Amino acid sequence: MKFNTLSTLCLSVLVFGATASCSSAEKKEPTESSEWLTLFNGENFDGWKEYNSDSINPKWEVQDGMIIVSRDGDAIDKNTGFGRSIITEATFGNFELQLEYKMSPGGNSGILYHVKEDTAYTSDYFTGPEFQLLDDVDSPTESLPHRMTAANYDIFAPDTTVKTLNPPGEWNSVKLIYNNGHVEHWLNGTKVLEFEEGSDAWNAAKANSKWVNYPDWATFKEGHIGLQNHGDFVAFKNIKIREL
């Protein structure tokens, strides 16, 4: 399915346990009249492409109503391009995104948004923020709170007092909301993070993150949605979005 509709969305998120404020003039609540767009038709990659590429690497496949990446858990081969994300052909500004995912033990992946596709960038994650997906228990690479599942990767950690993560091999549901800088991360029906993009807390976190040397990161207020290939098996389904 090809999309000609650009989306605009709403997000709110928790910053290390501190709730960010947002006035009614700054955010707009979703309404029943908002139209859901199905981003994945369950049959093929219509509406999707690989980042900075005219083709989609065979590490990505569609089967049984799922988008699957790295079925065999192959390590990323930078020489062949394995490891690139796929992104929506459509771009979105303010939105509510929902999907389900499951991954292999030790798995690592992410959902990116406001991605800028340009050959000036070697990867989408140099341009757009990431809702982290991870095996929190047995990850071989990540251990910091702000790099765990449902984190705004390397910026803010989710609230572990309310977070429930199903183990590898089981489905988890995600809701991601962005609305004029107000962001919410939801996991399995619970809001686990809320923050204001561009706030003092956000700027301080960015200054102490890996993104400090990437001046264009998180500066685009409209862009593609990306699903990350980190070399681990991940399956995605029921991917839909609506503008706010």
C-alpha positions as CSV (number, residue, x, y, z in Angstrom):
1,M,0.0,0.0,0.0
2,K,1.4,3.4,-1.0
3,F,0.6,6.4,1.3
4,N,0.1,9.9,0.0
5,T,-1.0,11.1,3.4
6,L,1.5,12.9,5.6
7,S,0.8,12.4,9.3
8,T,1.1,14.7,12.3
9,L,1.3,13.2,15.9
10,C,1.3,13.6,19.7
11,L,3.9,12.3,22.3
12,S,4.4,12.7,26.1
13,V,7.1,11.0,28.2
14,L,8.5,10.5,31.8
15,V,12.1,11.7,32.4
16,F,13.8,9.5,34.9
17,G,10.6,9.5,37.0
18,A,10.0,13.3,36.6
19,T,6.9,14.1,34.6
20,A,7.2,16.8,31.9
21,S,4.5,19.5,31.8
22,C,2.6,20.3,28.6
23,S,-0.2,22.9,28.3
24,S,-3.3,22.3,26.4
25,A,-2.1,24.8,23.8
26,E,1.0,22.6,23.2
27,K,-0.6,19.2,22.7
28,K,-3.8,17.8,21.2
29,E,-5.4,14.7,22.4
30,P,-6.2,11.9,19.9
31,T,-9.8,12.0,18.8
32,E,-12.2,9.2,17.7
33,S,-12.3,10.8,14.3
34,S,-8.6,10.3,13.7
35,E,-8.1,7.8,10.9
36,W,-5.8,4.9,11.4
37,L,-3.5,4.0,8.5
38,T,-2.2,0.4,8.2
39,L,1.5,0.7,7.6
40,F,2.0,-3.0,6.8
41,N,-0.5,-5.0,4.7
42,G,0.7,-8.4,6.0
43,E,1.6,-9.5,2.5
44,N,4.5,-7.5,1.1
45,F,6.7,-4.4,1.6
46,D,4.4,-2.0,-0.2
47,G,4.9,1.4,1.5
48,W,8.3,0.5,2.8
49,K,11.9,0.8,1.5
50,E,15.4,0.3,2.8
51,Y,17.2,3.4,4.1
52,N,19.2,5.0,1.4
53,S,18.6,2.1,-1.0
54,D,16.3,1.3,-4.0
55,S,16.0,-2.3,-2.8
56,I,15.3,-4.2,0.4
57,N,18.0,-6.6,1.6
58,P,16.9,-10.2,1.8
59,K,17.6,-10.2,5.5
60,W,14.2,-8.5,5.6
61,E,11.2,-10.8,4.7
62,V,7.5,-11.0,5.0
63,Q,5.9,-14.2,6.2
64,D,2.6,-15.2,7.9
65,G,1.5,-11.6,8.3
66,M,4.8,-10.5,9.9
67,I,7.8,-8.4,8.9
68,I,10.8,-10.5,9.9
69,V,14.5,-9.4,10.0
70,S,17.6,-11.6,10.4
71,R,15.6,-14.8,10.8
72,D,18.9,-16.8,11.4
73,G,20.3,-14.2,13.8
74,D,23.1,-13.4,11.5
75,A,25.7,-10.8,12.5
76,I,25.6,-7.5,10.6
77,D,27.8,-7.6,7.6
78,K,28.6,-4.0,6.7
79,N,30.2,-5.0,3.4
80,T,26.9,-6.3,2.1
81,G,24.7,-3.7,3.7
82,F,23.0,-6.1,6.2
83,G,22.0,-4.0,9.2
84,R,20.2,-1.2,7.4
85,S,16.7,-0.3,8.6
86,I,13.6,-0.3,6.6
87,I,11.6,2.9,6.6
88,T,8.1,4.0,5.6
89,E,7.9,5.7,2.2
90,A,5.5,8.2,3.9
91,T,6.7,10.8,6.4
92,F,5.0,11.8,9.6
93,G,5.1,14.7,12.0
94,N,2.7,14.4,15.0
95,F,1.4,10.8,15.3
96,E,0.3,7.8,17.4
97,L,2.1,4.6,16.2
98,Q,1.1,1.1,17.4
99,L,2.7,-2.2,16.7
100,E,3.6,-5.6,18.2
101,Y,7.0,-7.2,18.2
102,K,8.9,-10.3,19.4
103,M,12.6,-11.0,19.3
104,S,15.2,-13.7,19.9
105,P,17.1,-14.1,23.2
106,G,19.8,-11.4,23.5
107,G,18.0,-9.4,20.8
108,N,18.4,-5.8,20.0
109,S,16.3,-3.5,17.7
110,G,14.4,-0.3,17.7
111,I,11.7,1.9,16.3
112,L,12.9,5.2,14.9
113,Y,10.9,8.2,14.0
114,H,11.4,11.6,12.2
115,V,14.1,9.8,10.2
116,K,15.7,11.9,7.4
117,E,16.7,9.9,4.4
118,D,19.8,11.5,2.8
119,T,23.1,10.1,1.6
120,A,24.7,12.6,3.9
121,Y,23.9,10.1,6.7
122,T,25.1,6.5,6.7
123,S,22.3,5.3,9.0
124,D,18.8,6.4,10.0
125,Y,19.7,6.5,13.7
126,F,22.0,9.5,13.1
127,T,18.8,11.5,12.3
128,G,15.9,10.2,14.3
129,P,15.2,9.3,17.9
130,E,14.7,5.6,18.9
131,F,12.2,3.7,21.0
132,Q,14.6,1.0,22.1
133,L,13.7,-2.8,21.8
134,L,15.9,-5.2,23.7
135,D,16.2,-8.4,25.6
136,D,16.8,-6.5,28.9
137,V,17.9,-9.7,30.7
138,D,20.4,-11.2,28.4
139,S,21.6,-8.4,26.1
140,P,25.3,-8.9,25.4
141,T,25.9,-5.2,24.6
142,E,23.5,-3.0,26.7
143,S,23.2,-2.6,30.4
144,L,22.5,1.0,31.1
145,P,18.9,2.0,32.2
146,H,18.5,4.6,29.3
147,R,19.4,1.8,26.8
148,M,16.8,-0.7,27.9
149,T,13.5,-1.6,26.3
150,A,11.1,1.4,25.9
151,A,13.9,3.9,26.6
152,N,14.4,7.0,24.4
153,Y,17.7,5.4,23.4
154,D,20.7,6.9,25.3
155,I,18.6,9.8,26.5
156,F,15.8,8.8,29.0
157,A,15.1,5.5,30.8
158,P,11.6,4.1,31.2
159,D,10.0,3.8,34.6
160,T,10.8,0.2,35.7
161,T,8.3,0.4,38.6
162,V,5.5,0.1,36.1
163,K,7.2,-1.5,33.1
164,T,6.3,-5.1,32.1
165,L,8.4,-6.7,29.4
166,N,7.5,-10.1,28.0
167,P,10.5,-12.5,27.5
168,P,12.1,-13.3,24.1
169,G,9.8,-15.3,21.9
170,E,6.6,-13.6,23.2
171,W,4.8,-10.7,21.7
172,N,5.0,-7.2,23.2
173,S,2.8,-4.2,22.3
174,V,4.2,-0.7,21.7
175,K,2.5,2.6,21.5
176,L,4.6,5.7,20.6
177,I,3.1,9.2,20.6
178,Y,4.7,12.4,19.3
179,N,2.8,15.8,19.5
180,N,4.8,19.0,19.0
181,G,7.7,17.7,21.1
182,H,5.6,16.0,23.8
183,V,6.5,12.3,23.7
184,E,5.0,9.1,25.3
185,H,6.4,5.6,25.3
186,W,3.9,2.8,26.1
187,L,4.8,-0.8,26.6
188,N,2.2,-3.6,26.9
189,G,-0.6,-1.1,27.7
190,T,1.3,1.0,30.3
191,K,2.9,4.4,29.8
192,V,6.5,4.0,30.9
193,L,8.1,7.2,29.7
194,E,7.1,10.8,29.1
195,F,9.2,13.8,28.2
196,E,9.4,17.0,26.3
197,E,11.8,17.0,23.4
198,G,13.9,20.2,23.5
199,S,13.4,20.7,27.2
200,D,16.3,21.6,29.6
201,A,16.3,18.0,30.8
202,W,16.4,16.7,27.2
203,N,19.1,19.0,26.2
204,A,21.2,18.0,29.2
205,A,20.7,14.3,28.5
206,K,21.7,14.8,24.8
207,A,24.8,16.7,25.8
208,N,25.9,13.6,27.8
209,S,24.9,11.0,25.2
210,K,26.4,9.5,22.1
211,W,24.3,12.0,20.1
212,V,26.3,15.0,21.2
213,N,28.5,14.7,18.1
214,Y,25.6,14.3,15.7
215,P,24.2,17.8,15.4
216,D,21.3,16.8,13.1
217,W,20.0,14.1,15.4
218,A,16.4,14.7,16.5
219,T,16.3,18.0,14.7
220,F,13.7,16.9,12.1
221,K,10.1,17.4,13.1
222,E,8.8,15.3,10.3
223,G,10.2,12.1,8.8
224,H,10.0,8.4,8.2
225,I,9.2,5.7,10.7
226,G,12.1,3.1,10.8
227,L,12.4,-0.5,11.9
228,Q,16.0,-1.3,12.9
229,N,18.1,-4.3,11.8
230,H,20.6,-4.9,14.5
231,G,21.6,-8.4,13.3
232,D,19.1,-10.2,15.6
233,F,15.8,-11.9,14.8
234,V,12.8,-9.6,15.3
235,A,9.3,-10.0,14.0
236,F,6.8,-7.1,13.7
237,K,3.1,-7.1,13.1
238,N,-0.1,-5.0,13.3
239,I,1.7,-1.8,12.5
240,K,-0.6,1.2,12.2
241,I,-0.4,5.0,12.7
242,R,-2.8,7.9,12.9
243,E,-2.2,11.6,12.8
244,L,-3.0,13.8,15.8
